[in-house]
Amino acid sequence: MSQLQSITGANDNSPAWVMRKTAPEFSSARRHVSVSQMGKVKHRIPTGLLGLIPLAAFAAGIAAWWYRVPTQDLLWPAAGIGMVQLIAAAMSRSNWRIKNLSVLVAAGAFSSAFFAAASQAGITLYATDISVMISGISIALAWIFKSRPALMLSGFSGLLWLASLTPEISVALGIGAPTSQGWLPIFPLLVVAQALLAKHLESYSTLGVTILAAYGYIATISASLPLLPLAGLVFAGAAAHHRVGKAWADTDVFGARLHIVAGWLMALGAAFYVQSHWLNSDTNQAEPLWATSQMWWILVGLAAFCLFLSSIMRYKHAQITLTGIFLVSASALIIPIATVRPDLAYLVFDAVPGLPARPGFGVLIGAAIITSGLAWIVNGLRKSEYFAMTLGALVVVTQGLIIFNPAWISVDFAIVFSLSLICALCISGLISGSSLSHARPAKRYG
């Protein structure tokens, strides 16, 4: 009977067995639930109070703006609010919403304090200069608290100040206030810091803003250049950026794909602009369009060196042939040099009778663009990436609509285009080299 009871003891007719076996488990569960509930109650009130701190500070800032409080009087109140926000952010690290909100409010408070200190010291600052202050303070707080929203605030604030330097963009955005260019020398350091922290925090959005700011900076400091040499400089830098991104992709560096796409699109934009110049039927531009500048050649040389170095890195991972290294380095310099020395292109086309440099050189650029689009389509098919296929197809179709103009289609045009396309495809194959048989790096997510 005892054996039978032991076998069937786990039923409702055995209350003693059930209580003996399960009472400790029930009591342990009750203790666990009670401790858990007590913990929730214990932390609920402080979390709620911490959430009110940044909201109260934000309300105080709105009140100061509403009552037109003088800037000089905001120094100590703003500094005090910023310190309180830092304490709140440090105490709420387990709650990322309150932490990020506190960090954002602290960035605004400290920026207001610095602006007030400058006003008290008699230093003239424009209203848009506070964007640079917010950008610098935000990136420092983003590094301390590992806050992605603070990093995004830093990126957009720097981009806003950079946009304010261009009158057309400034008026379109409704800024319209004078800006100081004294921040230009240190702005690249800010962009580099944002890019490094975006990589560390793995923030694609901030990395994209940083890339946009970098190209905007190049355009801003080169605003005095004619558009054609500027397009050549942008093409050289974007081509180097594209190849560096491909080298990073070989070792699965975060954001490498974004660098590849951004560099390629920027290089395409510059190539389209240069091509539009050469497709013009005017043939009276045999002389150099722009006096040579030492700084322009230095920047193009640095871009070529970065491109060559990244190709060496790709060669190490068997993603390019040795011949491809020199081909890609040389071909990337054709468009930039042609923007400042168009007479060289005229000399080449004069040696080949049948088609003038215009639209001959534009046709050659079109063949290179189509080849680049086809390469993206092929890589998209090989890697099952619909985005790459779509992007490549759009480029091929767009270039086809541009280049096949009935005004200049002739037998000579067909011959030059066919030969240019064949040469571009051959060069593309040599540049690709052994990458088709190379193992694809593992994808990153997040």
Rosetta blueprint (number, residue, H / E / L):
1 M L
2 S H
3 Q H
4 L H
5 Q H
6 S H
7 I H
8 T L
9 G L
10 A L
11 N L
12 D L
13 N L
14 S L
15 P H
16 A H
17 W H
18 V H
19 M H
20 R H
21 K H
22 T H
23 A H
24 P H
25 E H
26 F H
27 S H
28 S H
29 A H
30 R H
31 R H
32 H H
33 V H
34 S H
35 V H
36 S H
37 Q H
38 M H
39 G H
40 K H
41 V H
42 K H
43 H H
44 R H
45 I H
46 P H
47 T H
48 G H
49 L H
50 L H
51 G H
52 L H
53 I H
54 P H
55 L H
56 A H
57 A H
58 F H
59 A H
60 A H
61 G H
62 I H
63 A H
64 A H
65 W H
66 W H
67 Y L
68 R L
69 V L
70 P L
71 T H
72 Q H
73 D H
74 L H
75 L H
76 W H
77 P H
78 A H
79 A H
80 G H
81 I H
82 G H
83 M H
84 V H
85 Q H
86 L H
87 I H
88 A H
89 A H
90 A H
91 M H
92 S L
93 R L
94 S L
95 N L
96 W H
97 R H
98 I H
99 K H
100 N H
101 L H
102 S H
103 V H
104 L H
105 V H
106 A H
107 A H
108 G H
109 A H
110 F H
111 S H
112 S H
113 A H
114 F H
115 F H
116 A H
117 A H
118 A H
119 S H
120 Q H
121 A L
122 G L
123 I L
124 T L
125 L L
126 Y L
127 A L
128 T L
129 D H
130 I H
131 S H
132 V H
133 M H
134 I H
135 S H
136 G H
137 I H
138 S H
139 I H
140 A H
141 L H
142 A H
143 W H
144 I H
145 F H
146 K L
147 S L
148 R H
149 P H
150 A H
151 L H
152 M H
153 L H
154 S H
155 G H
156 F H
157 S H
158 G H
159 L H
160 L H
161 W H
162 L H
163 A H
164 S H
165 L L
166 T L
167 P H
168 E H
169 I H
170 S H
171 V H
172 A H
173 L H
174 G L
175 I L
176 G L
177 A L
178 P L
179 T L
180 S L
181 Q L
182 G L
183 W L
184 L L
185 P L
186 I L
187 F H
188 P H
189 L H
190 L H
191 V H
192 V H
193 A H
194 Q H
195 A H
196 L H
197 L H
198 A H
199 K H
200 H H
201 L H
202 E L
203 S L
204 Y H
205 S H
206 T H
207 L H
208 G H
209 V H
210 T H
211 I H
212 L H
213 A H
214 A H
215 Y H
216 G H
217 Y H
218 I H
219 A H
220 T H
221 I H
222 S L
223 A L
224 S L
225 L L
226 P L
227 L H
228 L H
229 P H
230 L H
231 A H
232 G H
233 L H
234 V H
235 F H
236 A H
237 G H
238 A H
239 A H
240 A H
241 H H
242 H H
243 R H
244 V H
245 G H
246 K H
247 A H
248 W H
249 A H
250 D H
251 T L
252 D L
253 V L
254 F L
255 G L
256 A H
257 R H
258 L H
259 H H
260 I H
261 V H
262 A H
263 G H
264 W H
265 L H
266 M H
267 A H
268 L H
269 G H
270 A H
271 A H
272 F H
273 Y H
274 V H
275 Q H
276 S H
277 H H
278 W H
279 L L
280 N L
281 S L
282 D L
283 T L
284 N L
285 Q L
286 A L
287 E L
288 P L
289 L L
290 W L
291 A L
292 T L
293 S L
294 Q H
295 M H
296 W H
297 W H
298 I H
299 L H
300 V H
301 G H
302 L H
303 A H
304 A H
305 F H
306 C H
307 L H
308 F H
309 L H
310 S H
311 S H
312 I H
313 M H
314 R H
315 Y H
316 K H
317 H L
318 A L
319 Q L
320 I L
321 T L
322 L H
323 T H
324 G H
325 I H
326 F H
327 L H
328 V H
329 S H
330 A H
331 S H
332 A L
333 L L
334 I H
335 I H
336 P H
337 I H
338 A H
339 T H
340 V H
341 R L
342 P H
343 D H
344 L H
345 A H
346 Y H
347 L H
348 V H
349 F H
350 D H
351 A H
352 V L
353 P L
354 G L
355 L L
356 P L
357 A H
358 R H
359 P H
360 G H
361 F H
362 G H
363 V H
364 L H
365 I H
366 G H
367 A H
368 A H
369 I H
370 I H
371 T H
372 S H
373 G H
374 L H
375 A H
376 W H
377 I H
378 V H
379 N H
380 G H
381 L H
382 R H
383 K H
384 S L
385 E L
386 Y H
387 F H
388 A H
389 M H
390 T H
391 L H
392 G H
393 A H
394 L H
395 V H
396 V H
397 V H
398 T H
399 Q H
400 G H
401 L H
402 I H
403 I H
404 F L
405 N L
406 P L
407 A L
408 W L
409 I L
410 S L
411 V H
412 D H
413 F H
414 A H
415 I H
416 V H
417 F H
418 S H
419 L H
420 S H
421 L H
422 I H
423 C H
424 A H
425 L H
426 C H
427 I H
428 S H
429 G H
430 L H
431 I H
432 S H
433 G H
434 S H
435 S H
436 L H
437 S H
438 H L
439 A L
440 R L
441 P L
442 A L
443 K L
444 R L
445 Y L
446 G L
